[in-house]
Amino acid sequence: MLLSVAADQATKSHSESGQRCHLMRPGEQLRELRNRLGVTTREVEEFSRTIAEDRQNEEFYISNAWLTQLENKNSIPSIYKLYSLSVIYRTKFNDLLGVFGIDLGATSRYQLALPLQNTHLTSFETPDPEKSITFPVRFDKSFNLESTSLISRMVEVWGEIPIALIQKLDVRHCQYGYIGVEDFSMYPLLRPGSFVQIDSHPSRMEASEWRTEFDRPIYFVELRDGYSCSWCEVRGSQITLIPHPLSGCTIRQFAYPSEAEIVGQVTGVAMRLVPLAAEPDELPRLPKRS
């Protein structure tokens, strides 16, 4: 009981501390960090001079007067000085960015909200591998995999799993690509705006038998001026990128591998079943190559 009360009080204290820091100016938060460590502005100056000399860059140097101004006014430090402060204050660089309103954790959300027109490789990274995500740790034994259902009903217990643990597992050795909103090469099989999973191991095309368009391998290809996702054929020193016959896009040929290189085979896709915008009145065309 006493442990429970103590834990509640600690949680409440931590929450109030976080709210107080949120209301403070960035300079005030930096001063509080420095005061907690018992470091003077003169010591910060000396420590930063050591970093600047080692890096051979005066931008890392923080003078006593400059630090006092930063703490008392609405100033914004350069990335070099912010780095020195993160080292001296024993604070993660990402956390100090957060003090000035830069949330690296929102990067993926903004990337999804701001789709690019051209097809490209993408990555989903977390700026802080020590954070946890909700992950299924036990599945319901009575769940029927043969029936369509909600994933939430399939999971019996959800738990918090450190992201770093999942990263170290490196289960699939995959990359991820994004089909540009104006890339109709594989439409309607793959809609523009889709995310695809790419197995990077087959960096070369291998002969395989297929009977339908759903069985035919799709490849993610790197070009000199971008990327493409389509069916492919390699004959000698030439590769042919073959779009879906209903896409209205033209077949393209490149010198292989000098002008086009296979990134890998598409093994999975996540796409909207509803188009991002109204369907075009005319058949889509790929951008002209310069």
Protein Blocks (a to p, Z undefined) as FASTA:
>chain_A
ZZmmmmmmmmmmmmmmmmmmmmpcfklmmmmmmmmnopafklmmmmmmmmmmmnopaklp
ccfklmmmmmmmccdddfklmmmmmmmnopafklmmmmnopafklmmmmmmmmccfbdcd
dddddfblkbccdddfbdcfkbcfkbccdfklmpmbdcdddfklmmmnomnopacddddf
klcklpckbcghiacdddfklmcccddddfbfklpccdddddfkbccddddddehjaccd
dddfklopacdddddfklbccfbdcfbdcddfbdfbdcdfbdcdddddZZ
